[in-house]
Amino acid sequence: MKNINKYLIVLVCFTGLLISSCEKDSIEFDSPFELKENESIVLQGNNNDLKITLQEVNDSRCPVNALCISAGNARVKLRMSDNSGAENLAELCLGFCDNMNNTEDSVIIRLNDISYTVVLKEVSPFPELGKKQDKKALLIIRKE
């Protein structure tokens, strides 16, 4: 009987881990979420299954405890697509960004006559001298 209880506890814990690890597979509109480079997520609340992929993160911000001429910036490239095959790319930027390339911390993307506002809230972690870090972007997507 004690062995059965142990197995049940292990099964319940394992099931809980599976459920919690799957939660990042889909997110609702207007809710902040993080993506790592080359990671994708599907937004709920849309008949077209809006898929967001963080393709690239370029972080040239001045590292912590460094003396820099410029504050620099963090740029992310996103791919947005839906199940109809419609696709669009966006580049967003935080920090000292040149607006010559239309890079800002928010952008409006259109797919199949639906507009989405994509907001880049944060790129983390902040750069540190001599450290290679896996970058994440904190994003919010609103359906217009």
C-alpha beads as a LAMMPS data file, in Angstrom:
LAMMPS data file: protein, C-alpha beads

144 atoms
143 bonds

1 atom types
1 bond types

-500.0 500.0 xlo xhi
-500.0 500.0 ylo yhi
-500.0 500.0 zlo zhi

Masses

1 110.0

Atoms # bond

1 1 1 0.000 0.000 0.000
2 1 1 2.888 2.369 0.800
3 1 1 4.370 1.745 -2.670
4 1 1 1.082 2.580 -4.374
5 1 1 0.882 5.875 -2.470
6 1 1 4.451 6.718 -3.492
7 1 1 3.665 5.989 -7.136
8 1 1 0.516 8.099 -6.972
9 1 1 2.441 11.021 -5.482
10 1 1 5.120 10.721 -8.178
11 1 1 2.443 10.522 -10.890
12 1 1 0.641 13.606 -9.563
13 1 1 3.917 15.570 -9.378
14 1 1 4.962 14.479 -12.869
15 1 1 1.558 15.447 -14.289
16 1 1 1.815 18.848 -12.600
17 1 1 5.237 19.416 -14.140
18 1 1 3.953 18.506 -17.583
19 1 1 1.021 20.875 -17.300
20 1 1 3.159 23.759 -16.037
21 1 1 5.764 23.242 -18.770
22 1 1 3.056 23.401 -21.446
23 1 1 1.651 26.704 -20.205
24 1 1 4.175 28.718 -22.223
25 1 1 2.948 27.158 -25.462
26 1 1 0.052 29.605 -25.593
27 1 1 -0.653 33.021 -24.121
28 1 1 -3.588 35.427 -24.245
29 1 1 -3.600 38.834 -25.925
30 1 1 -2.697 41.837 -23.712
31 1 1 -0.688 39.577 -21.372
32 1 1 3.075 40.070 -21.056
33 1 1 5.185 37.061 -22.006
34 1 1 8.859 36.250 -22.482
35 1 1 10.486 34.569 -25.444
36 1 1 14.045 33.358 -25.882
37 1 1 15.833 33.566 -29.196
38 1 1 14.353 31.058 -31.723
39 1 1 11.428 30.329 -29.392
40 1 1 7.795 30.519 -30.554
41 1 1 4.445 30.976 -28.867
42 1 1 0.810 30.856 -30.031
43 1 1 -1.627 33.507 -28.859
44 1 1 -5.063 32.375 -27.709
45 1 1 -8.271 34.259 -28.424
46 1 1 -7.746 34.361 -32.151
47 1 1 -9.346 32.093 -34.733
48 1 1 -6.184 32.244 -36.830
49 1 1 -3.732 30.913 -34.182
50 1 1 -1.300 33.827 -34.211
51 1 1 2.242 32.443 -33.874
52 1 1 5.091 34.683 -32.696
53 1 1 8.739 33.669 -33.129
54 1 1 11.654 35.626 -31.675
55 1 1 14.159 35.242 -34.489
56 1 1 17.034 37.351 -33.247
57 1 1 18.213 39.530 -30.349
58 1 1 21.050 42.027 -30.846
59 1 1 22.040 43.715 -27.599
60 1 1 24.593 46.512 -27.902
61 1 1 23.654 48.322 -24.688
62 1 1 26.489 49.568 -22.522
63 1 1 27.440 46.711 -20.157
64 1 1 27.102 47.029 -16.408
65 1 1 30.199 48.660 -14.821
66 1 1 31.546 49.774 -18.200
67 1 1 32.285 53.269 -19.430
68 1 1 30.679 53.814 -22.829
69 1 1 30.342 56.698 -25.245
70 1 1 26.749 55.729 -26.026
71 1 1 24.004 53.947 -24.087
72 1 1 23.473 51.630 -27.061
73 1 1 20.324 49.667 -27.805
74 1 1 18.702 46.262 -27.837
75 1 1 16.995 45.133 -31.051
76 1 1 14.727 42.151 -31.606
77 1 1 13.420 40.624 -34.821
78 1 1 10.045 38.900 -34.716
79 1 1 8.142 36.752 -37.182
80 1 1 4.351 36.701 -36.885
81 1 1 2.238 34.201 -38.811
82 1 1 -1.189 32.633 -38.723
83 1 1 -2.601 29.314 -39.864
84 1 1 -3.742 30.811 -43.194
85 1 1 -0.107 31.242 -44.228
86 1 1 -0.025 35.027 -43.782
87 1 1 3.307 36.192 -42.381
88 1 1 4.973 39.453 -41.413
89 1 1 8.299 40.473 -39.886
90 1 1 8.960 43.215 -37.364
91 1 1 12.013 44.792 -35.786
92 1 1 11.691 46.556 -32.442
93 1 1 14.269 48.498 -30.473
94 1 1 14.874 49.754 -26.920
95 1 1 17.425 52.368 -25.932
96 1 1 19.201 54.752 -28.282
97 1 1 17.578 53.728 -31.586
98 1 1 17.854 55.429 -34.920
99 1 1 14.397 55.965 -36.299
100 1 1 15.778 55.918 -39.844
101 1 1 15.014 52.168 -39.920
102 1 1 11.554 52.612 -38.362
103 1 1 12.657 50.716 -35.274
104 1 1 10.810 51.560 -32.100
105 1 1 9.604 49.796 -28.975
106 1 1 6.177 49.222 -30.556
107 1 1 4.872 48.490 -34.039
108 1 1 1.561 47.707 -35.726
109 1 1 1.515 44.516 -37.791
110 1 1 -1.302 43.527 -40.169
111 1 1 -2.158 39.925 -41.030
112 1 1 -5.316 39.100 -43.014
113 1 1 -6.870 42.528 -42.397
114 1 1 -6.350 42.225 -38.630
115 1 1 -4.042 44.701 -36.887
116 1 1 -1.861 43.741 -33.942
117 1 1 0.190 46.101 -31.801
118 1 1 3.447 44.530 -30.652
119 1 1 5.219 46.186 -27.711
120 1 1 8.772 45.372 -26.623
121 1 1 8.898 46.009 -22.867
122 1 1 12.336 44.661 -21.967
123 1 1 15.362 42.696 -23.150
124 1 1 17.109 40.787 -20.392
125 1 1 19.503 40.150 -18.871
126 1 1 21.347 43.441 -19.110
127 1 1 24.819 42.981 -20.675
128 1 1 27.816 42.324 -18.431
129 1 1 31.455 42.568 -19.444
130 1 1 32.968 39.215 -20.381
131 1 1 29.719 37.245 -20.121
132 1 1 27.840 35.570 -22.948
133 1 1 24.188 35.526 -21.990
134 1 1 21.068 33.962 -23.467
135 1 1 18.734 36.860 -24.132
136 1 1 14.978 37.047 -23.590
137 1 1 12.450 39.604 -24.775
138 1 1 9.408 40.641 -22.744
139 1 1 6.549 41.383 -25.155
140 1 1 2.876 42.337 -25.160
141 1 1 0.605 41.857 -28.174
142 1 1 -2.745 43.586 -28.524
143 1 1 -5.359 42.753 -31.109
144 1 1 -6.752 45.997 -32.567

Bonds

1 1 1 2
2 1 2 3
3 1 3 4
4 1 4 5
5 1 5 6
6 1 6 7
7 1 7 8
8 1 8 9
9 1 9 10
10 1 10 11
11 1 11 12
12 1 12 13
13 1 13 14
14 1 14 15
15 1 15 16
16 1 16 17
17 1 17 18
18 1 18 19
19 1 19 20
20 1 20 21
21 1 21 22
22 1 22 23
23 1 23 24
24 1 24 25
25 1 25 26
26 1 26 27
27 1 27 28
28 1 28 29
29 1 29 30
30 1 30 31
31 1 31 32
32 1 32 33
33 1 33 34
34 1 34 35
35 1 35 36
36 1 36 37
37 1 37 38
38 1 38 39
39 1 39 40
40 1 40 41
41 1 41 42
42 1 42 43
43 1 43 44
44 1 44 45
45 1 45 46
46 1 46 47
47 1 47 48
48 1 48 49
49 1 49 50
50 1 50 51
51 1 51 52
52 1 52 53
53 1 53 54
54 1 54 55
55 1 55 56
56 1 56 57
57 1 57 58
58 1 58 59
59 1 59 60
60 1 60 61
61 1 61 62
62 1 62 63
63 1 63 64
64 1 64 65
65 1 65 66
66 1 66 67
67 1 67 68
68 1 68 69
69 1 69 70
70 1 70 71
71 1 71 72
72 1 72 73
73 1 73 74
74 1 74 75
75 1 75 76
76 1 76 77
77 1 77 78
78 1 78 79
79 1 79 80
80 1 80 81
81 1 81 82
82 1 82 83
83 1 83 84
84 1 84 85
85 1 85 86
86 1 86 87
87 1 87 88
88 1 88 89
89 1 89 90
90 1 90 91
91 1 91 92
92 1 92 93
93 1 93 94
94 1 94 95
95 1 95 96
96 1 96 97
97 1 97 98
98 1 98 99
99 1 99 100
100 1 100 101
101 1 101 102
102 1 102 103
103 1 103 104
104 1 104 105
105 1 105 106
106 1 106 107
107 1 107 108
108 1 108 109
109 1 109 110
110 1 110 111
111 1 111 112
112 1 112 113
113 1 113 114
114 1 114 115
115 1 115 116
116 1 116 117
117 1 117 118
118 1 118 119
119 1 119 120
120 1 120 121
121 1 121 122
122 1 122 123
123 1 123 124
124 1 124 125
125 1 125 126
126 1 126 127
127 1 127 128
128 1 128 129
129 1 129 130
130 1 130 131
131 1 131 132
132 1 132 133
133 1 133 134
134 1 134 135
135 1 135 136
136 1 136 137
137 1 137 138
138 1 138 139
139 1 139 140
140 1 140 141
141 1 141 142
142 1 142 143
143 1 143 144
